[in-house]
Amino acid sequence: MRYASVTDRLAGLGGAKWAVHMRAVELQRAGRDVIFLTIGEPDVPTPDALRTATECALRAGRTGYSNGRGEPGLLDALAARYTARLGIPITPERFLCFPGTQTALYAVLTGIAEADCEVLVGDPMYATYEGVIRAGGATPIPVPLRPEHGFRLQPDDLAARLSPRTRAVLLNTPHNPTGAILRRPELEAILSLARAHDLWIISDEVYQDLTHGPTPFISPLALPGAAERVVVCSSISKSHAAAGFRSGWCLGPEAFCDRLLPLAETMLFGNQPFIADMTEAALRAPNMVAAAMRTRLARRADLLARRLDGTAGLRIHRPEAGMFALLDVSGCGLDGTSFAEALLDQQGVAVMPGASFGAALADWVRIALTVDDAVLDAAAERIASHAAALRRTRRPALARPAG
Ligand SMILES: Cc1ncc(COP(=O)(O)O)c(C=O)c1O
């Protein structure tokens, strides 16, 4: 049978990235004691109040068709939230609701970029970005995020990769997997490049509520002159521990939303009213889940830094936000993938090889901060022993003079 070329463009994007995780699942099924530090699910269940809001909406019969933009109550709640956070008036007409940030990104990129377009995106990047860019036929152009700049995208690096085909810049702040938050001068310079070259800026802000360092989150949409070209995508997946509800949105210029509406309707024929009601309740109430999560994530990031930074050649990159820390394993004489494979085999700890997120992290692994402190402490102990053993066995090779 014949297939559309989109299936070729997306073939092979998923599997290999998750090889260590999948093998860890098999080992655990076979009875092995495995600590999983691979996936970043919120570490608490969806709050009772939100589950109750969903039940009430279901019982109230909120199970019919919605419309392509989203339920009016939710659109109003989103407008109120962003007006308060950005300090500029944001109207409900500037939103479209989607089942999660992922679908919002897919629709937004489909509406903006196509074959012969290039989309600039930081490398490393979240695992699905290559797919959402390639699906519509556009080409991702990786822009290296360097540890010496705190893994923050540098405007000069962006400028060096501009071409007449560049259509958009895909930002992720706070960033997965590095936990970096873009600073105001960086955002200003990126916006000024976007204005000079007539580019869209798509900003994935799904970790906005999970900052846990001193650096404040700033959306590029908050900058003067941003409104006509910045599209924010986000959801309640992380902020409210509600990933399974699949409730997100995009926020862009009104004309952009009008233009995207037929695409959203073609994809979805509207969202679920009972989920919209729950999301509205989530956005209107103070967010205690995120506040507590921030405290735990900060504590665990500190724990890892204390246990591993400088131990047996390891180096921790302390995140400013989000659910992950990065560990540089190059001092052990292995790349991140080999380190992660051997760590699973020898110590029963599953981490993500940095290479799963892009070539720039070939020497790193990503560690999820979403397990209990005691479990993370035990994992840190095993990681430190693993690194120390590697250093012992590989020291002669590491010490060999060049040539
Ligand atoms: C950077 C980033 N964007 C988007 C998503 C997907 O979010 P959602 O559940 O809202 O689709 C994730 C999930 O891990 C993520 O890390």
The ligand as an SDF file (V2000), in Angstrom:
LIG
                    3D

 16 16  0  0  0  0  0  0  0  0999 V2000
    8.7990   21.0870   26.6720 C   0  0  0  0  0  0  0  0  0  0  0  0
    7.5100   20.3300   26.6190 C   0  0  0  0  0  0  0  0  0  0  0  0
    6.5530   20.7490   25.8010 N   0  0  0  0  0  0  0  0  0  0  0  0
    5.3730   20.0920   25.7070 C   0  0  0  0  0  0  0  0  0  0  0  0
    5.1410   18.9580   26.4570 C   0  0  0  0  0  0  0  0  0  0  0  0
    3.8220   18.2640   26.3160 C   0  0  0  0  0  0  0  0  0  0  0  0
    2.9130   18.9150   27.1640 O   0  0  0  0  0  0  0  0  0  0  0  0
    1.3590   18.5950   27.1680 P   0  0  0  0  0  0  0  0  0  0  0  0
    1.0970   17.5090   28.1510 O   0  0  0  0  0  0  0  0  0  0  0  0
    0.7270   19.8860   27.5860 O   0  0  0  0  0  0  0  0  0  0  0  0
    0.9690   18.2050   25.7810 O   0  0  0  0  0  0  0  0  0  0  0  0
    6.1130   18.4820   27.3340 C   0  0  0  0  0  0  0  0  0  0  0  0
    5.8880   17.2560   28.1270 C   0  0  0  0  0  0  0  0  0  0  0  0
    6.7400   16.7080   28.7750 O   0  0  0  0  0  0  0  0  0  0  0  0
    7.3340   19.1910   27.4270 C   0  0  0  0  0  0  0  0  0  0  0  0
    8.3170   18.7930   28.2480 O   0  0  0  0  0  0  0  0  0  0  0  0
  1  2  1  0
  2  3  1  0
  2 15  2  0
  3  4  2  0
  4  5  1  0
  5  6  1  0
  5 12  2  0
  6  7  1  0
  7  8  1  0
  8  9  2  0
  8 10  1  0
  8 11  1  0
 12 13  1  0
 12 15  1  0
 13 14  2  0
 15 16  1  0
M  END
$$$$
